[in-house]
Amino acid sequence: MVHAYEDLKRTLAEGDQEYRRLLAEHATYENRLQELQGKAALEEAERRETVNIKKQKLLLKDQMEQILRQHAERENGASVRH
């Protein structure tokens, strides 16, 4: 099941424009978060930015998971009918 889930993620990353957009946005946030976490000390504005980035990443991940679930349900429903 995990293998099929990873295959579906790869398929969506290649073929679903919305999923690919969310994935790219998530990666952008991850890069910025890594940049901030690499600093020895954060200013108050950077701490707030870190919190906001983490929230945005979670929101994007939820949206990607929803797309994955929808596609998985369609695939499972199609295979059950045959």
N, C-alpha and C positions, 0 to 999 in steps of 0.2 A: 504494500500500500504506500509506503514512504517513497519507494522508487517511482511509482506512478504519479505521485504528488509532485515530485521533483521534475519529472518529465512534463507534467502539465504546466508547471511554473516556467520551464524553458520554452515550451510551445507558446505560451502567452507572451512571454518577453519578446519572442520573435514575431508573433503575428497579431497581437492585440494592441492597437494604438494607445488606448486608454491605460492599459496595464503597463505598457512600456513608458508612458509619460509619468505615471506614478512611481515606477521603479527609478527613473532618472531623477525625479524630484527628491525621492528618499535618499539616493546616493549623494546628491548635492548637500542635503542636510547633514548626512553622515560625515562628509568631508569637512564641513564647517565645524561640526561638533568635535571631530578629531583635532582640528586646528586649535579650538578653544581649550580642549583638555590637555593639549601639549604645553600650555603656558604654565609657568610656575605659580602665578597668582592672577586671579581674575578681578577686574573692576566690577562694580555693582551692575552696570549695564551689560557686561559680558555674562555675569551670572544669570541675569534675567533672560538674556538671549539663549543661554544654554537650556534653561527650563522650557522656553518657548520652542526651541528646536526639538527637544525630546517629545513635547506634546504633538508637534506637527508630524514627526516621524511615526508616532503611534497612530495618529489619524490616517496617515498614508498606508501604514501596514494594515490597518483594519479595512481600508478600501480595497487594497490588493487581495486580502483574504476573502472578502466578499465576492470579488470577481472569480477567484479560484473556486470557491464553493459553488457558485452559479454554473461554472463550466463543468465541474465535477458532477454536479447533480444532473446536468443535461446529458453528459456522457453515460452516467449510470442508468438514467432513465431510458436512454436510447438502447443500451445493451440489454436491459430487462425486457423491452418490447420485442426484441428479435429472438 
